[in-house]
């Protein structure tokens, strides 16, 4: 593959944007494992899944570079050579495949994270349903990548006699819409349980911020759907740029969001425990009342049923101490949810 002598502005923009957020994703994963070492915890399944997601994210971004450097992406098709067009068609299939695998492993990492911290039966059932749907979707993506054109070489060589292709736009659009639905499910799954917990206002704001980032990713998925609809087969090398950008941002920021809930130990190390306590520490009951987060009825209730005591007291992902103005008898029950070791070691997320 010969590189272009000069790169189009749209191609440079694609490479610059995806590179910046790729670095952010890599830093987030490194910080995740640093948090493990600070907590003295072993690596678990969701960590391995996220590493797999990062691997395919790097592959996807790398293919984006190849699109720009070798396939004329960013140029209008009238300015691209036939060789560049052939390379673009050859790269498109593996790019769709690596993007699909990156999305799959990132989502699986988050879903197994949910399983590791929540024992609420309905939530766990819903999580397993979403996992099943994600597995089904990646199977569809794999088959779509290899079977959309038959034979496969007909994807880039339309001179092959007897070759046939399905409707690629409809196929990619269907996958993108299903992916958006699963993204939304991923964000809303923990909301009912999280908002049952009596947390300080500051911690609820932190939880909300992470969920808002999840919704931002859903917005990127929706933007990618629009970019697929806007693809012009007669000017593919130019109109595919937004699809490459939004697709890369979706998985890169997905990695960041997957890491955020467990990075508090790193924040405590970098910013200092006093700062982190003041930023995310126990809120006064008057503050909670003023902002309307804790009602009088909720103050008298020990929130144990929503989150399993064993998983939160022992798990490295504990979401933070539950704050409740419960009577002494109920406070003793709450002490079972969060052991003193967890509270002293800072083995909490938010």
C-alpha angles and dihedrals in degrees: 000000000000119000120231117256091229129018124229117244093242090053092049089050091052093051094045096050096044092045094054094051092042089059088050091052093049091049090050092054092047089050089049092058091043087056088053091055092047090053094043090233128146124242113267138198096273089055092054091047091053091050088054088050090051091050092055090042090057089047091051093050090046090054087050088058090050090052090057100037099042110013103050095245108167092038123099109252092246087063095046123090124237088247091056091049091052091050090049091054091047091052097045096072097051090042091057090047097050091045091051092049092047091052091046097052094043091052092046090052091054093044093051087047087059091050092051095057107029127064095173100131099220093048093049091049090051090048092053090049091053090047089054091050091049091052090050091049095051089050088054091049092051094049091044091053094054103031105039089092122032117233095027092228088062086075090077103014111058092175092078107113116240093015119146136184132196124228100291096188094054091044096051091042092054091052092047093051093049088048090053091052091052091046090055091047090051091055099045098042097086097035099092092049096042093052092051089063117092102231131159115272090250093056092048088053089052091050090048092050092055092047089049089055087052089054088049088058089051086054090052089050089052090049089051090052089055090049090053090051089050095052110124115205089202091057101026098146091058103036095047092068096086090049091054092047098046092042092053094044091051094059096036093054089040088063091049092051091048090055100043099080093061102040098089093102088057090051090050090050096047101036099029130253094263092057093046091048092051091047098043105013132119113310121221115252090238090057091050091050092047092055092042097238098122121043124200090251092053091048089064094050127086107221100215104124097064095060125033114247096219095050095049099040094050103027122101089223099061107160096223136280117310111235115212133160089218125154116264093264091056092041088061089055091050090052086067089059094056118028120213088244091060092050094048096044094050090236092163137107111216 
